[in-house]
Amino acid sequence: MTNFLITKIGTMKMLIAAGGTGGHLFPAIAVAEELKKRCNSFYAEFIGNKERIEGRIISGMGLKLNDIPVRGFNKIFSVQTLLLPMKINKSIRICSSVIKRISPEAVLCTGAYISYPAGRAAKKHSIPLILMESNVIPGKTIGILAKNANLIITSFPDTKKYLKKIPESKIVCLGNPVRANLLNLPSKEEALAFFGLDKDKKTLLAFGGSLGARSINEAVNGLIPKLVKKNIQLVWQTGRNFQYDNLYSDSVKTFEFIENMPMAFSAADLVVSRSGATSIAEICAVSKPSVLIPYPLSANNHQDINAGLLVDKGASVKIQDSDVSGKLGNIIFNLIDNPELLSKMGLEAGRLSNPDSASQIADRIIEIAG
């Protein structure tokens, strides 16, 4: 680990553009948490959409979220698409006004459409721009902003192959940072008691990312009678749009969104999840075996590539989304009845994690911000 500063620095201010999904938001929060530890006075404001996940999480942390009108690109022929240029320009103006008001030492962007206006505003006001790319293949926004960035932080070494026009000196692989509370999990006994679960049963954790995943939800829903029959209990994040009539309240704990993921991971013997970069970074950080179901429409097929990295190391089993309803049950039952294999998979997952990622990223941001 690089230690540019051993003692705390004075005051630091940042503008952070992150959100849309937990995969873009939580790495930024992890870095902000680390920077707060390093500074006698640390102040950050966020750019995002108040109705997305950042609206709930950022306000819940007591931080300021500056809402921008730009939204993700949907249909080519729609009113929203025709209004997109105006919304982008308005969003850039909002970011510029925030920069003028707080005078940040740096702007941090984690990708997706939310990052573009903040990155443009950073260039306009000559503020150092740091980009974080969690996936192997950079997203479009990161690719557009890369030429103006002072530093691009990647989670995977192979990412630099896709940034051929960017000087290698500007690209550094430091891993995908996870929230500090995931690096020091509660005991399994405490976690099972937190959810009201039986300490003598195996526990499955299922989630489809912060927004939920219909195919995973439907497959898990169909398996519940078999899970209960085999004495497997379930902690299940369904997302907003899945209705489940809980007939097995003692064994199945459902949540729209799990606020306390350290408890959920600690309780789990096996994890079923999408394979967004942040999800797999967290799975590796907590050393859990997993069944990964890549989202089939992810840009550049990045979720399938992410999952393949864990499968190659023996840390996970991958199921294609089209096969999940037919294969998920047998894979879960085969794995959960094999504690030695689960233990080995968990160890391999842990070896893929960089627990110092947030600290190393904070070092580099402090260096660039001066």
C-alpha positions in Angstrom: 0.0 0.0 0.0 1.2 3.5 -0.9 1.4 5.9 2.0 1.7 9.5 0.8 0.4 10.8 4.1 0.8 9.2 7.5 -1.0 11.9 9.6 -4.3 13.6 8.9 -4.4 16.4 6.4 -6.4 19.6 7.0 -9.4 20.5 4.9 -10.6 18.8 1.7 -13.7 19.3 -0.4 -14.9 17.1 -3.2 -17.7 16.8 -5.7 -18.8 13.2 -6.4 -20.9 12.1 -9.3 -22.2 8.6 -8.5 -25.5 6.7 -8.6 -28.2 5.2 -10.7 -27.3 1.8 -9.2 -25.6 0.7 -6.1 -22.7 -0.5 -8.3 -21.8 3.1 -9.1 -22.8 4.6 -5.8 -21.2 2.3 -3.1 -17.6 2.4 -4.4 -17.8 6.2 -4.2 -19.2 6.1 -0.7 -16.3 3.7 0.3 -13.7 6.2 -1.0 -15.5 9.1 0.7 -15.5 7.2 4.0 -11.8 6.7 3.7 -11.1 10.3 2.8 -13.1 11.4 5.9 -10.8 9.4 8.1 -7.8 11.1 6.5 -8.9 14.7 6.9 -9.5 16.9 9.9 -12.3 18.4 7.9 -13.8 16.6 4.9 -16.8 17.9 2.9 -18.4 16.3 -0.1 -21.4 16.9 -2.1 -23.0 14.4 -4.5 -24.4 14.7 -8.0 -27.3 12.3 -8.9 -31.0 11.7 -9.3 -33.1 12.1 -6.1 -35.5 9.3 -7.2 -32.8 6.7 -7.7 -30.9 4.8 -5.0 -28.6 7.8 -4.3 -31.6 9.8 -3.3 -32.3 7.4 -0.4 -28.7 6.5 0.6 -27.1 9.9 0.4 -29.8 11.7 2.3 -29.8 8.9 4.9 -26.1 9.6 5.5 -26.8 13.3 6.1 -25.0 14.4 2.9 -26.2 16.8 0.2 -27.3 15.4 -3.1 -27.6 17.9 -6.0 -30.3 16.6 -8.3 -29.7 16.8 -12.0 -32.4 16.3 -14.7 -30.4 14.1 -17.1 -31.5 10.5 -17.1 -30.4 7.3 -18.8 -30.9 6.9 -22.5 -34.0 4.8 -23.3 -35.7 4.7 -26.7 -34.3 6.3 -29.8 -37.6 7.8 -30.7 -39.2 9.3 -27.6 -39.9 12.7 -26.1 -37.3 12.1 -23.4 -34.6 11.4 -26.0 -35.5 14.7 -27.9 -35.1 16.6 -24.6 -31.8 14.9 -23.7 -29.5 17.6 -25.1 -31.3 20.3 -23.1 -31.2 18.2 -19.9 -27.5 17.5 -20.4 -26.8 21.2 -20.7 -28.9 22.1 -17.7 -27.1 19.3 -15.7 -23.7 20.7 -16.7 -24.8 24.2 -15.5 -26.0 22.7 -12.1 -22.6 21.0 -11.7 -20.8 24.2 -12.6 -22.8 26.1 -10.0 -21.9 23.6 -7.3 -18.2 23.8 -8.2 -18.3 27.6 -8.0 -20.1 27.4 -4.6 -17.9 24.8 -2.8 -14.6 25.1 -4.7 -13.7 21.4 -4.6 -10.1 20.2 -4.8 -11.2 17.3 -7.0 -14.2 15.8 -8.9 -14.7 12.1 -8.6 -16.9 10.2 -11.2 -17.8 6.5 -11.1 -19.4 6.2 -14.5 -22.9 6.0 -16.1 -24.9 9.0 -17.4 -24.7 10.9 -14.0 -20.9 11.3 -14.4 -20.9 13.1 -17.8 -22.2 16.6 -16.7 -19.8 16.6 -13.6 -16.9 15.6 -15.8 -17.6 18.3 -18.3 -18.0 20.9 -15.5 -14.7 19.8 -14.0 -12.9 20.4 -17.2 -14.6 23.8 -17.7 -13.4 25.0 -14.3 -10.0 23.3 -14.4 -10.7 21.0 -11.4 -8.7 17.7 -11.2 -10.9 14.9 -12.5 -10.6 11.3 -11.2 -12.6 8.5 -12.8 -13.3 5.1 -11.3 -14.2 2.2 -13.6 -15.5 -0.9 -11.9 -15.9 -3.2 -14.9 -13.4 -4.8 -17.1 -14.6 -2.9 -20.2 -15.1 0.8 -19.6 -18.6 2.2 -20.0 -19.3 4.9 -22.6 -19.2 7.8 -20.2 -15.8 6.8 -18.8 -14.6 6.4 -22.3 -15.7 9.9 -23.3 -14.3 11.6 -20.1 -11.1 9.6 -20.1 -9.1 12.0 -22.2 -9.7 14.9 -19.8 -9.1 12.8 -16.6 -6.1 13.3 -14.3 -6.4 9.7 -13.2 -8.4 6.7 -14.1 -8.7 4.0 -11.4 -9.7 0.5 -12.6 -10.7 -2.6 -10.8 -9.1 -5.0 -13.3 -5.7 -4.9 -15.0 -7.2 -5.7 -18.4 -9.2 -2.4 -18.5 -6.2 -0.4 -19.8 -6.4 -2.5 -23.0 -9.7 -0.7 -23.8 -8.2 2.8 -23.1 -5.6 2.6 -25.8 -5.5 6.4 -26.5 -4.9 7.2 -22.8 -1.3 7.4 -21.5 -0.7 4.4 -19.2 0.7 6.8 -16.6 -2.9 8.0 -16.1 -4.3 4.5 -15.5 -3.8 2.6 -12.2 -5.4 -0.7 -11.1 -6.4 -0.5 -7.4 -9.4 -2.8 -7.3 -13.0 -2.0 -6.5 -13.4 -0.4 -3.1 -16.1 -1.7 -0.7 -17.8 0.0 2.2 -15.7 -0.2 5.4 -18.4 -2.1 7.3 -18.0 -5.0 5.0 -14.3 -5.5 6.0 -15.2 -6.3 9.6 -18.3 -8.5 9.6 -20.4 -9.4 12.7 -20.3 -13.0 13.9 -22.6 -15.4 12.1 -24.4 -16.1 15.3 -25.2 -12.4 15.7 -26.3 -12.1 12.1 -28.7 -15.1 12.3 -30.2 -13.6 15.5 -30.5 -10.2 13.7 -32.7 -11.9 11.0 -34.5 -14.2 13.4 -33.0 -17.3 11.7 -32.2 -20.8 13.0 -28.5 -21.3 13.8 -28.7 -25.0 12.9 -29.9 -24.4 9.3 -28.0 -23.4 6.2 -28.7 -19.9 4.9 -28.9 -18.7 1.3 -28.6 -15.0 0.5 -30.2 -13.9 -2.8 -30.2 -10.5 -4.4 -30.2 -9.0 -7.9 -28.4 -5.8 -7.2 -29.9 -2.7 -5.7 -32.8 -2.6 -8.2 -33.7 -6.3 -8.0 -33.7 -8.9 -10.8 -36.9 -10.5 -12.1 -35.4 -13.7 -13.4 -33.6 -14.4 -10.1 -36.7 -13.5 -8.1 -38.9 -15.8 -10.1 -36.5 -18.7 -9.9 -36.0 -18.2 -6.1 -39.7 -17.9 -5.6 -40.3 -21.2 -7.3 -37.6 -22.9 -5.2 -38.9 -21.8 -1.8 -40.9 -25.0 -1.0 -37.9 -27.1 -1.8 -35.5 -24.9 0.2 -37.8 -25.1 3.2 -38.1 -28.9 2.9 -34.3 -29.2 2.8 -33.9 -26.9 5.9 -32.4 -24.1 3.9 -33.4 -20.6 5.1 -33.4 -17.5 2.9 -32.5 -13.8 3.2 -33.8 -12.3 0.0 -33.6 -8.8 -1.5 -36.3 -8.6 -4.1 -36.1 -5.0 -5.2 -39.2 -2.8 -5.6 -41.3 -4.5 -8.2 -41.7 -8.1 -7.0 -44.6 -9.1 -4.8 -44.1 -12.2 -2.6 -46.8 -13.7 -0.4 -44.6 -15.0 2.5 -46.0 -18.4 3.5 -42.8 -19.4 5.2 -42.1 -16.4 7.5 -39.8 -18.4 9.8 -37.5 -19.4 7.0 -37.8 -16.7 4.4 -36.9 -13.1 5.2 -37.7 -10.7 2.3 -36.6 -7.1 1.9 -37.1 -4.6 -0.9 -33.6 -3.4 -0.1 -31.2 -4.8 2.6 -29.8 -1.8 4.5 -27.5 -4.0 6.6 -25.5 -6.0 4.1 -22.8 -6.9 6.6 -25.4 -8.9 8.6 -26.8 -10.5 5.4 -23.3 -11.6 4.2 -22.3 -12.9 7.6 -25.5 -15.0 7.9 -25.0 -16.5 4.4 -23.5 -19.9 3.6 -24.0 -19.3 -0.1 -24.8 -16.2 -2.2 -26.9 -16.0 -5.4 -26.5 -12.7 -7.2 -26.1 -10.7 -10.4 -22.4 -10.1 -11.3 -22.1 -6.4 -11.4 -18.6 -5.3 -10.5 -19.6 -4.0 -7.0 -21.6 -7.1 -6.2 -18.7 -9.4 -6.9 -16.2 -7.0 -5.2 -18.4 -7.3 -2.0 -18.7 -11.1 -2.4 -14.9 -11.3 -2.6 -14.3 -8.9 0.2 -16.4 -11.1 2.6 -15.0 -14.4 1.2 -18.3 -16.0 0.3 -19.0 -18.7 -2.3 -21.5 -17.6 -4.9 -23.7 -18.5 -7.8 -23.6 -15.7 -10.3 -26.3 -14.9 -12.9 -25.0 -12.2 -15.3 -27.5 -9.6 -16.5 -27.8 -10.5 -20.2 -28.3 -6.9 -21.4 -25.3 -5.4 -19.5 -23.3 -3.0 -21.7 -20.4 -4.8 -23.4 -21.5 -8.0 -21.8 -19.5 -6.9 -18.8 -21.4 -8.9 -16.2 -20.6 -12.1 -18.0 -16.9 -11.1 -18.1 -17.0 -10.2 -14.4 -18.5 -13.5 -13.5 -16.0 -15.4 -15.6 -13.1 -14.1 -13.6 -14.5 -15.7 -10.4 -15.4 -18.9 -12.2 -11.9 -19.2 -13.5 -10.5 -19.0 -10.0 -13.0 -21.6 -8.6 -14.8 -19.0 -6.5 -18.2 -19.1 -8.2 -20.5 -21.0 -10.4 -22.1 -19.1 -13.3 -25.6 -19.6 -14.8 -26.8 -17.8 -17.9 -30.0 -15.8 -17.3 -31.9 -17.9 -19.8 -31.1 -21.1 -17.8 -31.6 -19.8 -14.2 -35.1 -21.3 -13.7 -34.0 -24.7 -14.8 -30.6 -24.9 -13.2 -30.5 -22.8 -10.1 -32.1 -25.3 -7.7 -29.8 -28.2 -8.5 -26.7 -26.0 -8.3 -27.8 -24.6 -4.9 -28.5 -28.0 -3.4 -25.3 -29.6 -4.7 -23.2 -26.8 -3.3 -24.9 -26.2 0.0 -24.5 -29.9 0.9 -20.8 -29.8 0.2 -19.2 -27.6 3.1 -15.7 -28.4 2.0 -16.3 -27.0 -1.5 -18.1 -24.0 -0.1 -15.1 -23.3 2.1 -12.7 -23.6 -0.8 -14.8 -21.3 -3.0 -15.0 -18.7 -0.2 -11.2 -18.8 0.2 -10.7 -18.3 -3.5 -13.1 -15.4 -3.5 -11.2 -13.8 -0.7 -7.9 -14.0 -2.6 -9.5 -11.9 -5.4 -10.2 -9.0 -3.0 -8.1 -6.0 -2.3 -9.1 -4.8 1.2 -6.8 -1.8 0.9 -8.5 -0.5 -2.3 -10.3 2.4 -0.7 -7.2 3.4 1.2 -5.0 3.3 -1.9 -7.5 5.3 -3.9 -7.7 7.9 -1.2 -3.9 8.2 -1.3 -4.0 8.9 -5.0 -6.8 11.4 -4.7 -5.0 13.3 -2.0 -1.9 13.4 -4.1 -3.7 14.7 -7.1 -5.7 17.2 -5.1 -2.5 18.5 -3.6 
